[in-house]
Amino acid sequence: MAFWLASKRNGQASDWIRRFDPRFWTVNFPRPMMASVVSTAPDALRVDASFLRKADLGGLIWDSEDTLDHPLLAYKADRDYAHTSLSFRWRSSGVIPLDAGNGPTLTIEGHDATGAARVWYVRLWNYAEGTGEDARITLRFSELDGGYALPAEADRLWPHAIDRMFISFCPPGSDGSADPLPAEAEGWIELSEIRADGARAMLEIGDIILPPNGLAMATGFDDQGVQTPARLLRSVRQLGYRGSVVHYVGMSHYFRLAAESGGFLTGTSPIGTGGDPLNAPTRSWHRAFFAECMRLGFSPVASLSYELLDQHCPEAWKQRDHQGNPALTGWDPPSTLLSPANDEAMGWLQSVGAAFAQIMIEAGAPVRFQVGEPWWWCFADGRICIYDEAARAALGGSPAAIPDMRAALDPARTALLDAAGALLARSTADLVAAVRIAAAPQRVEALALVFTPTVLDATMPEMQRANLPVGWAFPAFDRLQVEDYDWLTAGADSLRRRAYDTVNQRLRYPPEEQDYLAGFVLKPSQSDQWRRIDAGVDEAIARSHHEIVVWALPQVARDGFVRLPPTLDASGTDPMQAFDDVPYPLALGRDAAVVTEFSTAISVTASGFERRNSLWSNARLRFDLGPGIRSEEELGALIAFFRARRGPARGFLLRDPSDFSSKGMTGVPSPLDQRLGSGDGVNAAFPLVKRYGEGKEAQVRRITRPLAESLLVSIDGAAQLGNWSLGPMGMLTFDDAPPAGAVVRAGFLFDVPVRFADDQLEIAGASFAAGEAPSVPVVEIREAA
């Protein structure tokens, strides 16, 4: 299906919001502090904060430029605040009050009248009426002064070039030191009756509302918990996503922490005596998130993994390799994995799952719970982490060392992996059971997410014993969710197909009880990967998955990904893509006209010189079929064929009499005719192409309609039989990826996908009888770049 990477609005629908709309504020804070913001009314917001150190300092932020929303939904950047005012009512508790010496300050970052970067510090108490915890504040930006004591220290703001502004807040007892507070301190701030007035009080905002595209969306608290839930879910809905919102609760921010051993660790609350594993900002944000999901008609899924930020994880909870090294991921800072064998770690994780289930129930949402990517960690060099103290005890006390999962393993070690898999399956079952108990009597839908490139790594064939345990087989979970984005974006299609077969055979979930998670693009520089992700979505649709989820909203917004919805006719097909895989029924003689065209913009300067810009990288063909009509019978066949295609509405196949072979133009194909590419050991799919010309200047034409029975294939000159298949759009796919450096070639015959050019077919009987050929133009359909 078509997709688009939008970089900016260009004529799409827009609307207006008041500057300082509560939905579009964010928060920022240093780890291990935690804060969240939610919009509580059209003119109100609430910030919740959890402080752990005397140096903790949070900020409630308004950005003049929207860098977080999708380009088609973002508000327009406006840095000029001249003759604009902001007023609101301030209420707070558990933070230093407005009237204190180091009370909340409005920090404004921008530029002065000369263009030099400047920062102004505006003491809010100077513009407040009321008490330190309940006041009305009015800020007129053209009359605003920084400085503590006014007018003695007045530092007049230049309001025409403001980049961002943030209101700071910190806990009572704050002194700027890194010392821990005596105990975790919770505070909150409410801004209500927020109002922008004056000359520039309104902001233009993107307001596209795409029709439903048939896909669901994934979100993540670690990445997006600094925004309001209303802002996130506005984007999800208006970009056309419906159904589930798979929400990863993260690995770094949701849990309650306490000072211990010179750091801040989770799991210190007395869970068995009613301690809350979640911090207050997380609870506040998720209440609003799940409630907003229900208001907008989404079905949220709470996703909880075994992954924790390493610096906050108790040492005894961590998985470890045979040398005692903790499982550490490649993130910066690294995360670690909880041991499925550690009762304390699993008990804490179960309490987290139960807490999220209770929040969903409070919001009126059905309890849908995903165990996200549960696994025993394995380093890239093959060291599997099944040797923490609890795991060793559970696996017999002295389990055999497995220093390299890539090596051949003896029966004792494969049995050890089976036992580790059973431990993992038991831990996920216990986690789901804890969620069911917490939600009772409400039903819980339990899901498991499997990341096939890791659990079915071809270099570690025995990994599935530990990380795809048979204890997960249907119906251990209500539904299985599968993601394969590393392979998908690398083009490793043979590994992907083999993984589907393995998962289906090993776990036996029917297609209607499986979801597919499509994505994701790690870096902005890799945005070209959306092409393969979009193709993977189409492929999953053909596999009849229950639901397809795009992973995830931060990358969709960053890269401007737009999945264009299908336009279906009454028969349920897409008329824009309608194609009848049937050949034109009449032979084209040499009298048929064939036109090869490019599109070139040519600008001629006043002195006669030219600038030429080639707008198309590939030629497009046009034909006139009329000269090939030789009899009344053939004329009747043409009319019937034109009617069956509904004029230009449906495409068909046409054999170009002058160019239909990979061998020259009309020769007999051989497996060495056209170079398709070189193997890299990963990519197994190669599109059929034909080259015109030599070297770098050659025009490369995609062949999307080859004759399957004519296809001949070679690798490094050796003919290939039985180890490849031909897919749609002329895509040649090998069972196993060709080795690195191997040259893939192919030979074939092919047709041209075309459509009639006009809605009318005009034929004059008298003229035809007199020997005058009718004009029947057709045009090539471009199906691939």
NORMO-V130484 format. One record per run of one state. SS is the DSSP state (a for helix, b for strand, c for the rest). FROM is the first residue (numbers start at 0). TO is the last residue. If there is no record, write none. Layout:
SS:FROM:TO / SS:FROM:TO
//
This chain:
c:0:1 / b:2:4 / c:5:12 / b:13:17 / c:18:20 / a:21:23 / c:24:24 / b:25:27 / c:28:32 / b:33:40 / c:41:42 / b:43:52 / c:53:56 / b:57:62 / c:63:73 / b:74:74 / c:75:82 / b:83:92 / c:93:103 / b:104:110 / c:111:115 / b:116:122 / a:123:126 / b:127:130 / c:131:132 / b:133:139 / a:140:142 / c:143:143 / b:144:146 / c:147:153 / b:154:155 / c:156:160 / b:161:168 / c:169:178 / b:179:197 / c:198:200 / b:201:205 / c:206:214 / b:215:219 / a:220:223 / c:224:227 / a:228:237 / c:238:242 / b:243:247 / c:248:253 / b:254:254 / c:255:255 / b:256:259 / c:260:261 / b:262:265 / c:266:269 / a:270:272 / c:273:276 / b:277:277 / c:278:278 / a:279:295 / c:296:297 / b:298:304 / c:305:305 / b:306:308 / a:309:311 / c:312:313 / a:314:316 / b:317:317 / c:318:318 / b:319:319 / c:320:324 / b:325:325 / c:326:326 / b:327:327 / c:328:333 / b:334:337 / c:338:341 / a:342:361 / c:362:365 / b:366:371 / c:372:376 / b:377:377 / c:378:382 / b:383:383 / c:384:387 / a:388:393 / c:394:409 / a:410:438 / c:439:442 / b:443:450 / a:451:454 / c:455:461 / a:462:466 / c:467:468 / a:469:471 / c:472:477 / b:478:482 / c:483:483 / a:484:489 / c:490:491 / a:492:506 / c:507:509 / a:510:512 / b:513:518 / c:519:522 / a:523:541 / c:542:545 / b:546:550 / c:551:551 / a:552:558 / c:559:559 / b:560:562 / c:563:566 / b:567:567 / c:568:572 / b:573:573 / c:574:577 / b:578:582 / c:583:591 / b:592:596 / c:597:598 / b:599:603 / c:604:608 / b:609:613 / c:614:618 / b:619:623 / c:624:624 / a:625:627 / c:628:630 / a:631:643 / c:644:645 / a:646:648 / c:649:649 / b:650:653 / c:654:659 / b:660:660 / c:661:672 / b:673:677 / c:678:683 / b:684:686 / c:687:687 / b:688:691 / c:692:693 / a:694:696 / c:697:697 / b:698:701 / c:702:704 / b:705:705 / c:706:706 / a:707:709 / c:710:710 / b:711:714 / c:715:716 / b:717:718 / c:719:722 / b:723:726 / a:727:729 / b:730:733 / c:734:741 / b:742:746 / c:747:747 / b:748:749 / c:750:750 / b:751:755 / c:756:763 / a:764:768 / c:769:775 / b:776:779 / c:780:784
//
